[in-house]
């Protein structure tokens, strides 16, 4: 009887192993079916400004204790724009001739990246944004030499204005979530993370989808068993609902608290990549984001913006399966009122 049990156990192990191999191969084929090119990630690394590369990644013992599990964090905020966006933009603007005008729509961090990289390459940058723009991000875009134009109608209005302006001669429109190069540049993050070994899951905020698509593209080839989990704000779940529906769905945001990942509707190109590459999208509410910002500030000494702490919020909320997990702190340009509230929150928690 014992021999039969051992044989049955061995058979189950072999079946699980076969299933894992089949699943890994399926994921590789899925990645190959997108419009992204894995080889471009290495090319991106060669042209992205060095200040955005090789960012810190580590475990913090006290953060692990607070979360009740081991989590590797990659901090993407120690650079001139305080976000990861310089990676994708650094690659996407390759080949745009000096003296040209580049136009984009942005709630702030993407616009900062276009302004910073554009200035270094002799480009004129125009950023269209909402009248509700975070003043910190507006000031920084202007400091990097961009002309910032505020328009009504939220970010959807900014998108329309940017597209109309780009119809002018010699203007180049760069759209986050559309250009493959933006996702491919972000894929350099995954290559760096993999130096720590294989993870059971990588958790990342998801707005327009370039970041998570680039991460997933690299992981599908080099670590196909790693689950890729996106995080949407509960008040702005356009990407999650669109994935569920199989087509772009417009969802009016109930709040722009997590402005960096608040979008009115995903672009078809980005949605197709996310549906092909991402395993799951979870939702986090404003309270979870505020608590996560507190954890990041207390244990990592980073004043993350709400979107930047979304991965920690999902992990703290028990929405990520147990195992070896990595996440990113993607941005640190919070609204002044959010910083003040965080300060009060941390003071209240002091013994």
Order of alpha helices (4+ residues) and beta strands (2+ residues): alpha-alpha-beta-alpha-beta-alpha-beta-alpha-beta-alpha-beta-alpha-beta-alpha-alpha-beta-alpha-beta-alpha-alpha-beta-alpha-alpha-beta-alpha
